[in-house]
Amino acid sequence: MNKYTVASIIVLLILAGYGWQRLISYRPVDDITQAKLNLGNNMAAVKEPPAIGAPLPAVPNDLEQAKQLLVGFWQSSDDLKTVLNYQIDNTVIEYTSSKPTSTGTWKVAISSDKKTGQQALVLSLTKQDKTDNYLIVNLSKTNLVYIQSGQGGMHSFNKIP
């Protein structure tokens, strides 16, 4: 064997060892930690996702106000081609590259934690008989940020005037 073959084998062994170490040290993360990881460069929108059970000051306490704030067009901060249109009749239309790609219904509710009594604003989206629930982290006239329940992905949107 020449010196390049030996060097290549050593590099492969090192990379395999590193990969094995990462694999055995993997552990699932909770929704909040995953949200921090997914948020990336959008940290300006939400300084810190809330701790479990913490009050959500960036979310309106009034359900009617939350519904009014949601109505309109919201462009994804992660994928600028994606726009959601929350309509007053609780219909939601998803657009990709300005073309409607799916429709469904939406509703907002205030949910209470059974143990702590803390309240949170929850957005439910139903498309094709499948309902996904999202914990709203930030809702204002210009920003919408929510965490997908069970999957932990954080989604950030800016309102289109």
C-alpha positions as CSV (number, residue, x, y, z in Angstrom):
1,M,0.0,0.0,0.0
2,N,1.2,3.5,-0.8
3,K,1.1,6.4,1.6
4,Y,-2.1,7.9,0.0
5,T,-4.0,4.7,0.5
6,V,-3.0,4.5,4.2
7,A,-3.9,8.2,4.7
8,S,-7.3,7.6,3.0
9,I,-8.0,4.6,5.3
10,I,-7.1,6.6,8.4
11,V,-9.4,9.5,7.4
12,L,-12.3,7.1,6.7
13,L,-11.8,5.5,10.1
14,I,-11.8,8.9,11.9
15,L,-15.0,10.0,10.0
16,A,-16.7,6.6,10.8
17,G,-15.8,7.0,14.5
18,Y,-17.1,10.5,14.6
19,G,-20.4,9.4,12.9
20,W,-20.7,6.5,15.3
21,Q,-20.2,8.8,18.3
22,R,-22.9,11.2,17.0
23,L,-25.3,8.3,16.4
24,I,-25.0,6.8,19.8
25,S,-25.3,10.2,21.5
26,Y,-28.5,11.1,19.7
27,R,-31.5,11.8,21.9
28,P,-34.8,13.3,20.9
29,V,-35.4,16.9,21.9
30,D,-38.6,18.5,23.3
31,D,-40.7,20.9,21.3
32,I,-39.1,24.1,22.7
33,T,-35.6,22.9,22.1
34,Q,-36.5,21.8,18.6
35,A,-38.1,25.2,18.0
36,K,-34.9,27.0,19.1
37,L,-32.9,24.8,16.6
38,N,-35.4,25.4,13.8
39,L,-35.7,29.2,14.4
40,G,-32.1,29.8,13.3
41,N,-31.7,33.3,11.9
42,N,-35.3,34.3,12.8
43,M,-34.4,35.0,16.4
44,A,-35.2,38.6,15.9
45,A,-38.9,37.7,15.5
46,V,-39.0,35.8,18.8
47,K,-36.1,36.4,21.3
48,E,-36.7,33.2,23.2
49,P,-39.4,30.6,22.8
50,P,-41.4,30.4,26.0
51,A,-40.6,27.9,28.7
52,I,-43.3,25.3,29.2
53,G,-46.0,26.8,31.5
54,A,-44.7,30.4,31.0
55,P,-47.1,33.1,30.1
56,L,-47.1,34.3,26.5
57,P,-46.9,38.1,26.6
58,A,-46.6,38.4,22.8
59,V,-50.0,36.7,22.3
60,P,-53.3,38.5,22.7
61,N,-55.4,37.2,25.6
62,D,-58.7,38.1,23.8
63,L,-59.8,35.4,21.5
64,E,-61.7,37.8,19.2
65,Q,-58.6,40.0,18.9
66,A,-56.5,37.0,17.9
67,K,-59.0,36.0,15.2
68,Q,-59.0,39.5,13.8
69,L,-55.2,39.6,13.8
70,L,-55.0,36.3,11.9
71,V,-57.3,37.3,9.1
72,G,-55.3,38.2,6.0
73,F,-52.3,37.1,3.9
74,W,-49.2,35.8,5.7
75,Q,-45.9,35.1,3.9
76,S,-43.6,32.5,5.3
77,S,-40.2,33.8,6.5
78,D,-38.7,30.4,5.8
79,D,-40.0,29.8,2.3
80,L,-40.9,33.1,0.6
81,K,-42.9,31.3,-2.1
82,T,-45.5,30.1,0.5
83,V,-48.4,32.4,1.5
84,L,-51.3,31.5,3.8
85,N,-54.6,33.4,3.5
86,Y,-56.7,33.2,6.7
87,Q,-60.2,34.3,5.7
88,I,-62.9,35.7,8.0
89,D,-65.1,32.6,7.3
90,N,-62.4,30.4,8.8
91,T,-61.2,29.2,5.4
92,V,-57.5,29.0,4.9
93,I,-55.9,28.9,1.4
94,E,-52.2,28.0,1.0
95,Y,-50.5,29.5,-2.0
96,T,-47.1,28.4,-3.5
97,S,-45.6,30.6,-6.1
98,S,-48.9,32.6,-6.3
99,K,-50.9,29.5,-7.1
100,P,-53.4,28.0,-4.7
101,T,-52.1,24.6,-3.6
102,S,-54.5,23.6,-0.7
103,T,-57.5,24.7,1.2
104,G,-58.9,24.0,4.6
105,T,-60.3,25.5,7.7
106,W,-58.8,27.2,10.7
107,K,-59.9,28.0,14.2
108,V,-58.2,29.6,17.3
109,A,-58.9,28.5,20.8
110,I,-57.5,29.2,24.2
111,S,-56.2,26.0,25.8
112,S,-55.4,25.5,29.5
113,D,-52.7,23.2,30.9
114,K,-54.5,20.7,33.2
115,K,-51.6,20.7,35.7
116,T,-50.5,24.3,35.8
117,G,-53.7,26.1,34.7
118,Q,-51.6,28.2,32.3
119,Q,-53.4,29.3,29.2
120,A,-52.1,29.3,25.6
121,L,-53.4,30.3,22.3
122,V,-53.7,27.3,19.9
123,L,-54.3,27.4,16.1
124,S,-55.9,24.4,14.6
125,L,-55.6,23.9,10.8
126,T,-57.7,21.2,9.1
127,K,-56.8,20.1,5.6
128,Q,-58.2,17.0,3.9
129,D,-59.6,15.6,7.2
130,K,-56.3,16.0,9.0
131,T,-56.0,18.5,11.8
132,D,-52.7,20.0,13.0
133,N,-52.4,22.0,16.1
134,Y,-50.0,24.9,16.6
135,L,-49.0,26.7,19.8
136,I,-48.9,30.4,18.9
137,V,-45.8,32.0,20.3
138,N,-46.1,35.5,18.7
139,L,-49.1,37.1,17.1
140,S,-49.2,40.8,16.2
141,K,-50.3,43.0,13.3
142,T,-47.2,42.1,11.4
143,N,-45.8,38.8,12.8
144,L,-47.1,35.3,13.3
145,V,-44.9,32.6,14.9
146,Y,-46.1,29.2,16.0
147,I,-44.7,25.8,17.0
148,Q,-46.3,22.6,15.5
149,S,-47.5,20.4,18.3
150,G,-45.8,17.0,18.5
151,Q,-43.3,17.8,15.8
152,G,-41.7,20.9,17.3
153,G,-41.1,22.8,14.0
154,M,-41.3,26.5,14.4
155,H,-43.0,28.5,11.6
156,S,-42.6,32.2,11.2
157,F,-44.8,34.5,8.9
158,N,-44.9,38.2,8.1
159,K,-48.3,39.8,7.2
160,I,-48.6,41.1,3.7
161,P,-50.3,44.6,3.9
